[in-house]
Amino acid sequence: MRKSKTQNKPVRVTMMDIAAAAGCSQAAVSFVLNDTPGTRISQQTRDRVLEVARALGYMEKTYTTKASYSGLDNVIGFAVDQLATSPEAIVAIEGARQASWNAGNVLLVTQTLSDPVMEPKAIEALTNGGISALIYMTIYTRQVELPSYVSKLNIPTVLLNCYTADHAFPAVVPSEIAGGQSSTRHLIMHGHHRIATITGEIWMQAAQDRLTGYRRALATADIPFDPELVIEGDWSASAGYAATMKLLALKEPPTAIFCQNDRTAIGCYEALKDAGLRIPQDMSVVGYDDEEISRHLVPPLTTSVLPHLAMGQWAIEHLNPESVPGKRYPIAKLECSLVKRHSVAAPRAEARQILDGAYTSP
């Protein structure tokens, strides 16, 4: 790991960091570091990737030694409801894979779609394969009612991005309230007081928690909450565009917008540009999720990292073979750290004048 310039706290190096520094794709980095057979990557590229990986301090054990394991006792099952619809599952699996391989374990993954018939069969297939532990993940952060057969597996089980009402299993989720609070506080620290937020679908816990964090940050700074500045979206770019236009049509528009995911921020960017406004000179924007595209927007988007890589690693580390039946486990909440880029600036007096004439509702 490398250390940040501003503090001694280690910064986790990812394959995307290596790809950017080495001037190649993330796929190429993955093939080189994992020594994937059958790939036609030049020796020059291989050498460059390995050199950059060593210089950045990327998980040396992952690519300098081959994990060894004996028998099926070292096989960990990973059941997730959705794989194809969201990158978060892949990131969490990669975190679990890294932690597993470092300990000489193998990860077997299955998609369940939460299907009441096929999910038990999928997990049964894992257990028939000889898994010695299970990670159970959902894409959307939520409380779940685990089927009875999971409790009867009699193997260590950890819940990832979900939890049960009885807290019968170790569970890890993102610290969404703190993440929403940090995003809003960042805007407040830049001098903004008229701050809007575009939420996701409000029935989802992530949207509720990020909104709670937003309101807490306002309250801490003695800024009155204005429901007019809260627009519900659906996590999509089109919803971000429509919501931003609504905010610009207000009698007193905001000077900053907290978009509760990066796709919403993409639509927000387009709406602001169509309205003739500059980011961040005329309007500051903050996103959430730190998707790959966020660093390529113009200007690059300030956003928060969903800690799914760390959550996957945490899940492996907390598969306790000596878990006590009937014990209640606290829910672990991992930080959604803020990634500061170039989409936030202090509000300017002339920005208010531009906003007042930027958009006229029909």
C-alpha positions as CSV (number, residue, x, y, z in Angstrom):
1,M,0.0,0.0,0.0
2,R,1.1,3.6,-0.6
3,K,0.4,6.5,1.8
4,S,-1.6,9.6,1.0
5,K,0.2,12.9,0.7
6,T,-1.8,14.6,3.4
7,Q,-1.8,11.9,6.0
8,N,0.0,8.8,7.1
9,K,-3.1,6.6,6.6
10,P,-2.4,3.9,4.0
11,V,-4.3,4.2,0.7
12,R,-5.5,1.0,-0.9
13,V,-4.0,0.4,-4.3
14,T,-6.3,-1.1,-6.9
15,M,-5.9,-2.7,-10.3
16,M,-7.4,0.5,-11.8
17,D,-4.5,2.5,-10.2
18,I,-2.0,0.1,-11.7
19,A,-3.6,0.2,-15.1
20,A,-3.6,4.0,-15.1
21,A,0.1,4.2,-14.2
22,A,1.1,1.4,-16.6
23,G,-0.9,2.7,-19.5
24,C,-2.9,-0.4,-20.1
25,S,-6.4,-1.8,-19.4
26,Q,-7.5,-3.2,-16.0
27,A,-8.1,-6.5,-17.8
28,A,-4.5,-6.6,-18.8
29,V,-3.4,-5.9,-15.3
30,S,-5.6,-8.7,-13.9
31,F,-4.2,-11.2,-16.5
32,V,-0.6,-10.3,-15.6
33,L,-0.9,-10.2,-11.8
34,N,-2.9,-13.5,-11.8
35,D,-0.6,-15.1,-14.4
36,T,-3.6,-16.1,-16.5
37,P,-2.6,-18.8,-19.0
38,G,-3.4,-18.4,-22.7
39,T,-3.3,-14.6,-22.8
40,R,-1.2,-12.9,-25.5
41,I,0.3,-9.9,-23.6
42,S,3.7,-8.7,-24.6
43,Q,6.6,-9.3,-22.2
44,Q,7.2,-5.5,-22.3
45,T,3.6,-4.9,-21.0
46,R,4.0,-7.7,-18.4
47,D,7.2,-6.2,-17.1
48,R,5.7,-2.7,-16.9
49,V,2.7,-3.9,-15.0
50,L,4.7,-5.8,-12.5
51,E,7.1,-2.9,-12.0
52,V,4.3,-0.5,-11.4
53,A,2.5,-3.0,-9.0
54,R,5.7,-3.3,-7.0
55,A,6.3,0.4,-6.9
56,L,2.7,1.1,-5.7
57,G,2.9,-1.7,-3.1
58,Y,0.0,-3.7,-4.5
59,M,-0.7,-6.9,-2.5
60,E,2.6,-8.5,-3.3
61,K,1.5,-11.9,-2.1
62,T,-1.2,-12.0,-4.7
63,Y,1.3,-12.1,-7.6
64,T,4.6,-13.3,-6.2
65,T,3.4,-16.5,-4.7
66,K,0.9,-19.1,-5.7
67,A,-1.6,-20.0,-3.0
68,S,-1.6,-23.7,-2.1
69,Y,-4.5,-25.5,-0.5
70,S,-5.2,-29.1,0.2
71,G,-8.6,-30.8,-0.1
72,L,-12.1,-29.2,0.1
73,D,-11.7,-27.9,3.7
74,N,-10.2,-24.7,2.3
75,V,-13.1,-23.9,0.0
76,I,-15.4,-20.9,0.9
77,G,-18.8,-20.5,-0.7
78,F,-20.0,-17.1,-1.8
79,A,-23.8,-16.7,-2.6
80,V,-25.0,-13.4,-4.0
81,D,-28.5,-12.5,-5.3
82,Q,-27.3,-10.5,-8.4
83,L,-24.1,-10.6,-10.3
84,A,-24.7,-9.0,-13.6
85,T,-26.7,-5.9,-12.7
86,S,-24.1,-4.1,-10.5
87,P,-20.3,-3.8,-10.3
88,E,-20.5,-3.9,-6.5
89,A,-20.9,-7.7,-6.4
90,I,-17.8,-8.2,-8.5
91,V,-15.8,-5.8,-6.3
92,A,-16.9,-7.6,-3.1
93,I,-16.0,-11.0,-4.6
94,E,-12.6,-9.7,-5.6
95,G,-12.0,-8.5,-2.0
96,A,-13.0,-11.9,-0.7
97,R,-10.9,-13.6,-3.3
98,Q,-7.8,-11.6,-2.3
99,A,-8.3,-12.4,1.4
100,S,-9.0,-16.1,0.6
101,W,-6.0,-16.6,-1.6
102,N,-3.7,-15.0,0.9
103,A,-4.8,-17.7,3.4
104,G,-4.6,-20.5,0.8
105,N,-8.3,-20.8,0.4
106,V,-10.5,-21.0,-2.8
107,L,-13.7,-19.1,-3.4
108,L,-16.7,-20.7,-5.1
109,V,-19.4,-18.2,-6.2
110,T,-23.1,-18.7,-7.1
111,Q,-25.8,-16.3,-8.1
112,T,-29.2,-17.0,-6.5
113,L,-31.5,-14.2,-7.7
114,S,-33.2,-14.7,-4.3
115,D,-35.3,-17.3,-6.1
116,P,-37.2,-19.3,-3.4
117,V,-36.8,-22.5,-5.4
118,M,-33.3,-22.1,-7.0
119,E,-31.5,-20.4,-4.1
120,P,-31.6,-23.4,-1.8
121,K,-30.4,-25.6,-4.7
122,A,-27.6,-23.2,-5.5
123,I,-26.4,-23.1,-1.8
124,E,-26.8,-26.9,-1.6
125,A,-24.6,-27.2,-4.7
126,L,-21.9,-25.2,-2.8
127,T,-22.2,-27.4,0.3
128,N,-22.1,-30.5,-1.8
129,G,-18.8,-29.1,-3.2
130,G,-17.4,-29.2,0.3
131,I,-17.4,-25.6,1.4
132,S,-16.3,-25.0,4.9
133,A,-17.8,-21.5,5.3
134,L,-20.4,-19.3,3.6
135,I,-20.6,-15.6,2.7
136,Y,-24.2,-14.5,1.9
137,M,-24.5,-11.2,0.0
138,T,-27.3,-9.0,-1.3
139,I,-26.8,-6.2,-3.8
140,Y,-29.1,-3.8,-2.0
141,T,-28.3,-3.1,1.6
142,R,-31.3,-4.5,3.6
143,Q,-32.5,-6.6,6.4
144,V,-33.1,-10.2,5.3
145,E,-34.8,-13.2,6.6
146,L,-32.4,-16.0,6.0
147,P,-34.0,-19.3,5.0
148,S,-33.9,-21.9,7.8
149,Y,-31.5,-24.1,5.8
150,V,-28.7,-21.5,6.1
151,S,-28.8,-21.8,9.9
152,K,-28.7,-25.6,9.6
153,L,-25.6,-25.6,7.5
154,N,-23.5,-25.7,10.7
155,I,-20.6,-23.9,9.1
156,P,-19.3,-20.3,9.7
157,T,-21.5,-17.8,7.9
158,V,-21.1,-14.0,7.4
159,L,-23.6,-11.7,5.8
160,L,-22.3,-9.1,3.4
161,N,-24.4,-5.9,2.7
162,C,-27.3,-7.3,4.6
163,Y,-28.2,-8.3,8.2
164,T,-30.9,-10.2,10.1
165,A,-33.2,-8.8,12.8
166,D,-31.9,-11.2,15.4
167,H,-28.2,-10.4,14.6
168,A,-27.4,-14.1,14.6
169,F,-24.6,-13.8,12.1
170,P,-21.6,-11.4,11.7
171,A,-22.7,-8.8,9.2
172,V,-21.0,-5.9,7.4
173,V,-22.6,-3.0,5.5
174,P,-21.4,0.4,4.2
175,S,-21.6,3.3,6.7
176,E,-24.2,5.2,4.5
177,I,-25.3,7.8,7.1
178,A,-21.8,8.9,7.7
179,G,-21.1,8.9,4.0
180,G,-24.1,11.2,3.3
181,Q,-23.0,13.4,6.1
182,S,-19.4,13.6,4.9
183,S,-20.5,14.5,1.3
184,T,-22.8,17.3,2.6
185,R,-20.3,18.5,5.1
186,H,-17.7,18.8,2.3
187,L,-20.0,21.2,0.5
188,I,-20.7,23.2,3.7
189,M,-17.0,23.5,4.3
190,H,-16.7,25.2,0.9
191,G,-19.2,27.8,2.0
192,H,-22.4,26.4,0.5
193,H,-25.6,26.8,2.5
194,R,-28.2,26.2,-0.2
195,I,-27.5,22.5,-0.9
196,A,-29.8,20.2,-2.7
197,T,-29.8,16.5,-2.9
198,I,-31.1,14.1,-5.5
199,T,-31.9,10.8,-3.8
200,G,-32.3,7.3,-5.1
201,E,-35.6,5.4,-4.7
202,I,-36.5,6.3,-1.2
203,W,-37.8,2.8,-0.2
204,M,-34.2,1.6,-0.4
205,Q,-32.2,1.7,2.8
206,A,-29.2,3.3,1.1
207,A,-31.3,6.2,-0.1
208,Q,-32.8,6.7,3.4
209,D,-29.5,6.6,5.1
210,R,-27.7,9.0,2.7
211,L,-30.6,11.4,3.2
212,T,-30.3,11.1,7.0
213,G,-26.6,11.9,6.7
214,Y,-27.5,14.9,4.5
215,R,-29.9,16.2,7.1
216,R,-27.5,15.6,10.0
217,A,-24.8,17.6,8.3
218,L,-27.2,20.5,7.7
219,A,-28.4,20.4,11.3
220,T,-24.9,20.3,12.7
221,A,-24.1,23.4,10.7
222,D,-27.3,25.1,11.8
223,I,-28.6,25.2,8.2
224,P,-32.4,24.8,8.1
225,F,-33.7,21.8,6.2
226,D,-35.7,22.8,3.1
227,P,-37.8,19.9,1.6
228,E,-37.9,21.8,-1.6
229,L,-34.3,21.0,-2.1
230,V,-34.8,17.2,-1.9
231,I,-35.8,15.5,-5.2
232,E,-36.4,11.8,-5.4
233,G,-34.8,10.0,-8.3
234,D,-34.2,6.4,-9.3
235,W,-30.4,6.2,-9.4
236,S,-30.4,6.8,-13.2
237,A,-28.8,9.6,-15.3
238,S,-32.2,10.5,-16.8
239,A,-33.6,11.1,-13.3
240,G,-30.6,13.1,-12.4
241,Y,-31.2,15.3,-15.5
242,A,-34.9,15.9,-14.7
243,A,-34.3,16.5,-11.0
244,T,-31.6,19.1,-11.8
245,M,-33.9,21.0,-14.1
246,K,-36.5,21.1,-11.3
247,L,-33.9,22.5,-8.9
248,L,-32.8,25.1,-11.4
249,A,-36.4,26.2,-11.8
250,L,-36.8,27.0,-8.1
251,K,-37.2,30.7,-7.2
252,E,-34.0,30.3,-5.2
253,P,-32.0,27.5,-6.8
254,P,-29.2,25.7,-4.9
255,T,-25.5,26.5,-5.3
256,A,-24.5,22.9,-4.8
257,I,-26.1,19.5,-5.5
258,F,-25.4,16.2,-3.7
259,C,-26.2,13.4,-6.1
260,Q,-26.7,10.2,-4.2
261,N,-25.0,8.1,-6.9
262,D,-22.6,8.8,-9.8
263,R,-25.1,7.9,-12.5
264,T,-27.4,10.6,-11.2
265,A,-24.5,13.0,-11.2
266,I,-23.9,12.2,-14.9
267,G,-27.5,13.5,-15.7
268,C,-26.9,16.4,-13.4
269,Y,-23.8,17.4,-15.3
270,E,-25.7,17.3,-18.6
271,A,-28.6,19.4,-17.3
272,L,-26.2,22.0,-15.9
273,K,-24.3,22.2,-19.2
274,D,-27.6,22.5,-21.1
275,A,-28.5,25.4,-18.8
276,G,-25.2,27.1,-19.6
277,L,-23.8,26.6,-16.1
278,R,-20.2,25.6,-15.4
279,I,-19.1,23.0,-12.8
280,P,-17.8,24.0,-10.2
281,Q,-17.7,27.7,-10.9
282,D,-21.5,28.1,-11.1
283,M,-22.6,24.9,-9.4
284,S,-20.8,22.4,-7.2
285,V,-21.7,18.7,-7.6
286,V,-20.9,15.7,-5.4
287,G,-21.6,12.1,-6.4
288,Y,-21.6,8.8,-4.6
289,D,-20.2,5.2,-5.5
290,D,-17.0,6.2,-7.2
291,E,-17.8,4.4,-10.4
292,E,-15.0,4.2,-13.0
293,I,-16.7,7.0,-15.1
294,S,-16.6,9.5,-12.3
295,R,-12.9,10.2,-12.8
296,H,-13.4,10.7,-16.5
297,L,-16.2,13.3,-16.3
298,V,-15.3,16.9,-17.0
299,P,-14.5,18.1,-14.5
300,P,-13.7,14.8,-12.6
301,L,-16.4,14.2,-10.0
302,T,-15.9,14.4,-6.2
303,T,-17.6,11.3,-4.9
304,S,-17.6,8.6,-2.1
305,V,-16.3,5.1,-2.4
306,L,-18.6,2.2,-1.6
307,P,-16.3,-0.1,0.5
308,H,-17.3,-3.4,-1.1
309,L,-13.7,-4.5,-1.7
310,A,-13.0,-4.0,2.0
311,M,-16.3,-5.6,2.9
312,G,-15.4,-8.7,1.0
313,Q,-12.1,-8.9,2.8
314,W,-13.8,-8.2,6.2
315,A,-16.2,-11.1,5.5
316,I,-13.4,-13.6,5.0
317,E,-11.6,-12.3,8.1
318,H,-14.7,-12.8,10.3
319,L,-15.5,-16.4,9.3
320,N,-15.1,-17.6,12.8
321,P,-15.2,-21.4,13.1
322,E,-15.8,-21.0,16.9
323,S,-19.0,-18.9,16.6
324,V,-21.3,-19.4,19.5
325,P,-25.0,-20.3,18.8
326,G,-27.4,-17.7,20.2
327,K,-24.8,-15.0,20.2
328,R,-25.8,-11.5,18.9
329,Y,-23.3,-9.9,16.6
330,P,-23.1,-6.1,16.1
331,I,-23.4,-4.9,12.5
332,A,-20.0,-3.7,11.2
333,K,-20.2,-0.5,9.2
334,L,-17.3,0.4,6.9
335,E,-16.4,3.9,5.9
336,C,-17.5,5.4,2.6
337,S,-14.4,7.6,2.2
338,L,-14.7,10.8,0.2
339,V,-12.6,11.1,-3.0
340,K,-12.0,14.8,-3.6
341,R,-11.6,15.7,-7.3
342,H,-12.6,18.9,-9.1
343,S,-16.4,19.3,-9.1
344,V,-16.6,21.4,-5.9
345,A,-15.7,25.1,-5.3
346,A,-16.8,27.9,-3.1
347,P,-20.0,29.7,-4.3
348,R,-19.5,33.0,-5.9
349,A,-21.7,36.1,-5.9
350,E,-21.8,36.2,-9.7
351,A,-22.8,32.5,-9.7
352,R,-26.1,33.5,-8.0
353,Q,-26.8,36.0,-10.7
354,I,-26.1,33.4,-13.4
355,L,-28.4,30.9,-11.6
356,D,-31.2,33.4,-11.3
357,G,-31.3,33.7,-15.1
358,A,-30.2,30.2,-16.1
359,Y,-33.5,28.4,-16.4
360,T,-37.0,29.6,-16.8
361,S,-39.7,27.0,-16.5
362,P,-42.2,26.9,-19.3
